[in-house]
Amino acid sequence: MKTYKLPKDKFPNFINFLSNKGNLYGPVKQKDQHSFEQVNEYSEMDFNYQRTILGIKKFLTPPRYITQKFDSESVEDIFPQSETNIVLGIHPCDIHAVKILDKLFLDNIKDPYYESRRNNLILVGHSCLPDKNCICQSTGTDIVEDGFDLFLTELENHYLVWVGSSKGLYLIASAENLFSEDITKEDIAEYIRWQKSRSEMFETSIPFKYMPDIIHLNYDSDVWDEFGDKCLSCGVCSLVCPTCNCFNVEDKIVMSADKGVRERMLDSCTLPGYSLVAGGHDFRPNRTQRIKLYYTHKLKEYIGKWGQPACVGCGRCVSYCPVDINVVTISQALFSDVYEEMVCDNNE
Amino acid sequence: MNNKERKNHQYKAHSAEILDLKDLSYDTRYFKVKFVDPNIQEKLGEYKPGQFAIFSIPGVGEAPFSISSTPTRQSFLEFGIRKVGSITEALYKLKIGDKFDIRGPYGNGFEMDKMKDHDLIIVSGGLGAVPLRSLLLYACDKREDFKNVYFLNGARTPEDMLFREDFMAMHQREMLETHLTVDEDPKGDWPYHIGVVTKLFEKIADRVNNKNTYAIMCGPPIMYKFVIKELLKLKIPKEKIFMTLERRMKCGQGHCGHCAIGGVYTCLDGPVFTYWDIERLKELI
């Protein structure tokens, strides 16, 4: 991988340059939350943030979008406009989440809507420091080696810029007077020290590597009933989870005219009716069954199908579930008495 | 994605014309259709028994339906559709000659090659006759590929029994051994068995060769448990017991998530599962 150095004071210039290459999005502070919003320049963004409300999935599988338009004569497929979107300031966990979505939507059968959005998306990562809700160290997604076009690690006076794709290299090459390849021994030492101090900042840890086994062995455990009783079936866990991708499809008719649209929208397996079939049979009528599906699928079953679990440790479920159902409380309940010793073992 | 890929993407549905319609029961209708484009008909005619297709009715929505015809007769597709929701209601309004869009085929289907040279016990309940009819017709068309074929079919009442004439015709031509039963016979003119479908096992039990038999079933969720019990009594190996399942589906290709059960998707890894899968994946039945 090619690596460059970008002086900190040149970062705004680089962003100006990028704004000519596509629609620019970055982390914008709105009240006390951050979210990826369209921006024009550096000053609109705040790179010192923990987590945005939604991850990169909002660019890839937007919460609601039209897939078809139709009238009484014909059906037309609607694909997203082929404009380049450049997203800045993406943390490693969210890049890992895109890698997981890529597997699901592109590796087996290609989803044409996802594919066109993905092809037009440039990911510019940015280093971060954890808060108490970050568990990416446990999930092994605190560091990212690929899946981005560029990744910027913020050091004292400059950024180390990692190039992850030919698109990324092209962006650097066409603004090359901002960058240098002169990475000194001191720079390397500074980077390593930064990595070490970052990894020592994590406050929360879960025994992630034992998760598939403990879920399997606890399949019939009362733990799920306790969470099922608490769960509000609000679906916010799925909305904010950067890897939750289930969608529903609905047709809408314009009443005044003989035409309509077919829309896809994010769905959640915790919502009532998720497994309801025509005729009225519901395969998962109660909250216990649905919350169990959510966590077993994310933490265990995904491995069988896509080679890895679908939790990237971003801490969004920890931050947003109104009744404290999240990967941390789920693991505490499942591991129960051995939780503390397992946490230690997982970190060795 | 180039323009050609956009034209032939994975969600592309193709126009099909209704060739024939007839009521199979008071709430289930037979649809015989053919793709308007002969190339599509040829391509999509190569499905496996047990696979399904997704119908699209713009303005109403999409829904999956089991294919009821056999790939051995490639010039059309057949379906048996029960009126239970908004999409089926829209389908019921269509007439012969009308067109609607179909995409597919989806799902794993039955492994017909594996079943070659074996006895088959095919057990169906109610609407389960729809997907299993594909397998039955296939077995009749390739009769020399299979040994004894037993078909046990149950329905609530005589009015609920689908494809009854088809099945009895196969029986009369000695293509397969059919036993029919109904739970209730309100009119009192049912000429065959009365009772639950598991009672029909008495009629074949002493002739089942468990070393060389595949069992296949489809029916309401409640039926599986009892039929499996009978098959295990006959010592049919778990990996030779197949069943085809229903789940909510929005995409048919492993994207929308609704049909996930454990680590599998019913649309990609199913809808045909073995009893071994059922024991492994706790939520299947």
HADDOCK unambig.tbl for C-alpha pairs under 7 A between the chains (distance, minus, plus):
assign (segid A and resid 70 and name CA) (segid B and resid 58 and name CA) 6.72 0.50 0.50
assign (segid A and resid 104 and name CA) (segid B and resid 255 and name CA) 6.80 0.50 0.50
assign (segid A and resid 105 and name CA) (segid B and resid 255 and name CA) 6.47 0.50 0.50
assign (segid A and resid 109 and name CA) (segid B and resid 253 and name CA) 6.72 0.50 0.50
assign (segid A and resid 110 and name CA) (segid B and resid 10 and name CA) 6.94 0.50 0.50
assign (segid A and resid 111 and name CA) (segid B and resid 10 and name CA) 6.79 0.50 0.50
assign (segid A and resid 112 and name CA) (segid B and resid 9 and name CA) 6.27 0.50 0.50
assign (segid A and resid 116 and name CA) (segid B and resid 1 and name CA) 6.46 0.50 0.50
assign (segid A and resid 246 and name CA) (segid B and resid 256 and name CA) 4.62 0.50 0.50
assign (segid A and resid 246 and name CA) (segid B and resid 257 and name CA) 4.94 0.50 0.50
assign (segid A and resid 247 and name CA) (segid B and resid 256 and name CA) 4.90 0.50 0.50
assign (segid A and resid 248 and name CA) (segid B and resid 250 and name CA) 6.38 0.50 0.50
assign (segid A and resid 248 and name CA) (segid B and resid 256 and name CA) 6.89 0.50 0.50
assign (segid A and resid 249 and name CA) (segid B and resid 250 and name CA) 6.41 0.50 0.50
assign (segid A and resid 250 and name CA) (segid B and resid 61 and name CA) 6.26 0.50 0.50
assign (segid A and resid 251 and name CA) (segid B and resid 58 and name CA) 6.93 0.50 0.50
assign (segid A and resid 251 and name CA) (segid B and resid 59 and name CA) 5.04 0.50 0.50
assign (segid A and resid 251 and name CA) (segid B and resid 60 and name CA) 5.71 0.50 0.50
assign (segid A and resid 251 and name CA) (segid B and resid 61 and name CA) 5.52 0.50 0.50
assign (segid A and resid 252 and name CA) (segid B and resid 59 and name CA) 5.89 0.50 0.50
assign (segid A and resid 253 and name CA) (segid B and resid 59 and name CA) 5.73 0.50 0.50
assign (segid A and resid 260 and name CA) (segid B and resid 59 and name CA) 6.20 0.50 0.50
assign (segid A and resid 274 and name CA) (segid B and resid 258 and name CA) 6.63 0.50 0.50
assign (segid A and resid 275 and name CA) (segid B and resid 247 and name CA) 6.93 0.50 0.50
assign (segid A and resid 275 and name CA) (segid B and resid 248 and name CA) 5.49 0.50 0.50
assign (segid A and resid 275 and name CA) (segid B and resid 258 and name CA) 6.35 0.50 0.50
assign (segid A and resid 276 and name CA) (segid B and resid 248 and name CA) 6.10 0.50 0.50
assign (segid A and resid 277 and name CA) (segid B and resid 247 and name CA) 6.49 0.50 0.50
assign (segid A and resid 277 and name CA) (segid B and resid 248 and name CA) 5.12 0.50 0.50
assign (segid A and resid 278 and name CA) (segid B and resid 84 and name CA) 5.95 0.50 0.50
assign (segid A and resid 278 and name CA) (segid B and resid 85 and name CA) 5.73 0.50 0.50
assign (segid A and resid 279 and name CA) (segid B and resid 84 and name CA) 5.09 0.50 0.50
assign (segid A and resid 279 and name CA) (segid B and resid 85 and name CA) 6.74 0.50 0.50
assign (segid A and resid 297 and name CA) (segid B and resid 262 and name CA) 6.58 0.50 0.50
assign (segid A and resid 301 and name CA) (segid B and resid 262 and name CA) 5.62 0.50 0.50
assign (segid A and resid 301 and name CA) (segid B and resid 263 and name CA) 4.26 0.50 0.50
assign (segid A and resid 302 and name CA) (segid B and resid 263 and name CA) 6.17 0.50 0.50
assign (segid A and resid 304 and name CA) (segid B and resid 263 and name CA) 5.62 0.50 0.50
assign (segid A and resid 305 and name CA) (segid B and resid 263 and name CA) 5.85 0.50 0.50
assign (segid A and resid 305 and name CA) (segid B and resid 264 and name CA) 6.80 0.50 0.50
